[in-house]
C-alpha cells in the first residue's frame, strides 16, 4: 500500500510539475531579429512594414524590429558590425563588401529583385539615343552611386569606352535637376529613384530615354535579404521565420500593392501615395516580375548567372576573382517553393 501510494503521489507531483511548466514554455520570448532597410520607408521596401504591421513576424515566431537605413552600401557594414541581424539592400554593394572582407561572413538568404534597377537615363529629345552615345557626353551622378560605380561593367557589356565619359560629380539632390536643365546629357542611378524623381520635376517618363543595364548585357540581380553566417548558424529558426514572414509580405505586395501603400502611409504619414504607387509599379515592371519569376517563383536564383554578376562586380572595383556564388547566396532559409509563387 505504501509503495502504491508513493508511486501514485509521485505521478501526481510529476503531472502537476508538467502543468506548471507549460505556461512558462508558452510564454518563452520569441527570438529577436533586428532588421535594417536600404533607405527611408518607400514602396520598394514597404513589404518589411507589411510583415511587421500585419503580424507576419509574430506568426513566424519572431520578434522583429525594422529600421530605416542609410543606403545599400551601409547595410553590410551594419550586419558585419553586429548592429543588425538582417538587412535588405542591393546585392551588388554586398558582393563588393564580401570580396573586400571575406572574413566577415556576409550571406544573402533571399533575392527579391530578379533584375537590377541600375540604369542610365537621358532626355528623349537629347543627343543620347543608345549607350554608345554616352561617349564624350556629360553624365551626372554622385561618386558613390551604384550606377556610376558599376558603369565600367555596363560599358564593357554595352560596347562603349567608359574612359570617354565625362563624369560630373554631384550631390544626389542635384543629379536629376541637371538633366532637366540640360546641364548634363545623362544620369545614372536606380530607375525607381531617378526616373520617378525626373517625372516629379517636369520630365515625364515618356520623355526619358531609360537604358536599363540589364537590357545591354549586364544582367545583375538586385535587392536581397542579407545576414551573416554567424547569426544564421546561431539562430537558424529565427532566420527562417523572418525570411518566411518577409517573403509572405513581399509576395502580397507583388500581387497587389494597394494595401502596402496604405500601410506605408500609416507608418510614414508624409508619404505621397500617388508617387509611391508609381514607384511600386515601376519596380514591379522593370525589376521584380520577370518571365523567370512567373515560371519559377521568387528567389529562384540561377547560380551561373549570379557567378557572372560576381565577376562583373569584382572587375569593376579591381578586386581579385575570389568569390563563388555559393559563398554569396544560399536558398537554405527560404520557405517552401509553393510559398514563393506569384502566380501567372
N, C-alpha and C positions, 0 to 999 in steps of 0.2 A: 504493500500500500504506500509506504513511504517513497519507494522507488517510482511508482506510478505517479504519485502526486508531484514529486520532484521533476519528473520528466515533463508533465503537463504544465507545471509552473514555469519551467524554463522555456517551453514552447510559447507560452503566453507572453513572457517577457520579451522573447525574441520577436514575436509578431508585433508587440507594442513598439519596440525599438524601430522596427522597419517602418511602421506607420508614422512614427515621429520623424524619421529620416526623410520621408517622401517630400514634405513641403520644403525642406532645406534644399533638396535636389532640384525641385521645380523652380525655386527662387534663385538658383545659381545664376550669376550675371552672365549675359551674352558676351562673347569676346568683342572687344572694342577695336574698330578699324578707323584710322584717321586718314581721310582722303582729301587730296588737293587736286583742283581742276587746273586747266591750262590758262585760264584768263577769268575775267569778270563773268558773272552769270549771264549767259546769252543762249540763244536757241541751240547751237551745236552741242553745248554741254548741259542742256536742260534735263536730259534724261537722268542725270545724277540727282537732281532735285526731285524729279518724279519718283525715283526709288525711295528717297527719304520721306517725302511728304505722303506718299500712298502706303507707307509701311512695308515696302518690299524687303528692306534690310531686316526689319523685325521678323517678317515671315521666314526669312532665310536663317534666322538665329544669330544675327549680327547687330551689334550696337555701333552704328556708323556716324561719324562726323564728316561733313562735306564743307570744305572751304574753297573760296575763290583762289585763283592763282595769279602769278605774275609773269606768265609766258611759258611756252612749252619747254624752253631751254632750262628753266628754273626747276622743273618738276624732277628730273633725275637727281639733281643736287639735293633736293629736299628728301627724297627717298633714301639716297645713299647716306645722308647725314642722320637719318632716323627721326627727322621731324614729322614725317608722314609715313604711312604704311602702304598706301595705294595711291596711284595717280592716274590722271587722264591727260594725255598730251600727244602731240605729233610724234610719230615713231622715229622720224629721221634724226632730230637732235638727240634722241635717246641712243640711237645707234652710234652717233659720234661719241657720246659720253661713254658708252660701253667700250668702244675701241680705244679711247684715251685712258680709261680707268677699268681695265679688265678685272681688277681685284675687288671691285665694289659690288659685283653680283647682281646687277640690274637685270630684270627679266620682264618681257611682255607676256601677259596671260590672256589677252584677247585683242583682236584687231577689229575695230569698228568701221573704219573707212577703207573700203576696198581700193580706193584711188586717192592719191594725194591732192589736196586743194591748191598746190603751188601753181602759179601761173604768171605770165606777163600780160599786161593789158595796155593797149594803145587806143587812140581815138580812131573810130571807124573812118573819119574823114581826113586822117593824117597820112603821113608817108609810110608808116609801118603796116605792111599787109601780111607779112609772114616773118617767122623768126630770123631768117637771113637778113631782113631789112633792119634789124637792130644794130647791125654793124655800122659804126660811125655815128650812131644816134645817142641822145642823152636819155639815160634810164635812171629814174629816181627811186631810191629805197634807203631805209636805214642800213647801216653796216651789218647789224645783227639779223636782218630779215632773212628768213629761211629761203625765200625765192632767190635772193641775191647770193647767199652762201652756196646754194646748190646749182647756181647758174652755170658753172663750168661743166657739170654733168649734163645739164639740159643742152648747152651749146654743142657738146660732142654728139649727143643723140640727134639733135636737130640739124647739124651740119653748118654751124656758123662759128666764126672766130671770136671767142669770148674776149680776147685781148683787144679787139677793135671797138668794144662797147665803152662809152664814156659814162661812167657812173657818177651820179650826183648824190652825195650823202645827205640825207635829210632826217629831221625828226618825224616820227610816224604821222603826226598830225598834219604835216605839210606835204606828205607824199601825193595824195590824190589831188589836192588843190593845184599842185604844179602841173599835172596833166591837164586839168580843166583849163588852166590859164595858158596852156601851150608852152610852159617853161621847161617841160620835159616831153620827150616823144613817147615814153612808155614808163610803166612802173612794174615792179614785181611784188608778189605777196600771196596771201591766201585769197582765192576767188571769193570766199564767203566774207572776207573783210574788205578788200579793195573794190570789188565790183559793187557791193552794197553801198560803200562809202561814196563812190563816184556817183551812183544813182541819187544819193541823198543830197549832193551838192550841184546837181544840174547836168550830169552826163548820164542819161538813162542807159540801161544795159543794152538796149537796141543800138545805141550809138557808140558802144565799146567794141573793140576787137580783142576778144579774150583768147589767149593762146595757152591752153592748159598744157602743162609739162607732159602729162601722160599722153596727150594727143600727138606728141612729137618725139616719142621714143623713150621717154624717161618714166617708166611705169612703176612708181613707188607706191607703197602703202601709206596710209595717213594716220588718223587718230587711233590710239591704242590705250589699253589699261596696263599699267606698269606696277611692278612691286620689286622686291629684292628676293633673291634665293633664300637668304637667311630668314626673312619674315615668313616666306611661304613654307619653309621646312619646319619652322616652329609652330605655325598656325595654319596648317593646310585646310582645315574645315572653315576657318574664318575667311580665307581667300576664296574658297569655293562658294561660300554663302554670299559674299559680297559680289563676286562676279556674276552669280546667278541672278541676284537682285538687279544689278545694273543692266545685264543683258535683257532681262524681262522688261525693264523700263525703256531701254533703247528700242527694242522691237516694237513696243507700243507706239513710241514716237515716230518710228519709221512708217507704221501703218496709218497713223492719224496724229498729226502734230498739234491739233487744236487744244487738247487738254494740257499738253506740255507747255504751250504758250500761256495758258491761263495760270498754271502753277508758277511759271517763271514770273509773271506779273505779280502774283501774290507774294512771292519771296522778295522780288525786287520791284517795288511799286513804281519806279521811274521807267520801267521797261516800255518801249514803244512797240506795242504788239504787232502793228502792221509791218514795221520794219523787220522785227524778228521773225515774223511769219515768212517774209520774202527771203530772209537769210536761211531759214529752215528749208524752204522749198529748193533753194539753190544747192544747199548742202546735200539734200536727198538726190537731186537730179544729177549733179556733177561728181559727187564724191562717194555716196553710200550705196545707192541702189543701182547695181550693175547686173548684166545678164548672168554673170558668175554667181552673184549673191542670190538672185532669184532662183537659180537652179540648185545651189548648194548651201544656202543659209549664211548667216553672219559668221565672221571669223573663220571662214574656210580658206585658210592660208595655203597658197602654193609655195612650198619651201624653195623651189628652184627660182621662182620669181623673187622671193624675199632675198635669196642669196645675191641675185643680180643687183637688187637695191642696196644691199650692204656694201657691195663693191663700189657702187656709184658714190655712196656717201664717203667711204674711206678715200677714194680717189679725189673727191672734191676738196677734202681737207688735208691731202698729202699724208695720209696715215697708212701704215703697213697693212697689207691684206691679212688679217688675223682672225676675224670673227666668222663663225659658222652660223647658219640660220638657226640650228637647234640650240645654239647658245643665246640667241636673241629672243626666241619665241617658243612657248610650249602650249599645246592645247589641253594639257592635263587638268586644268582647273575650270574648264568650260562645262556648262550644263549639257544634258543630252542633246543630240543634234536636232531632235524634233522641236526643242525649245528655242532653237536659233533660226528656224524657218520664218521668212517674211511672207510666204505665200506667193502666188503668181505675180 
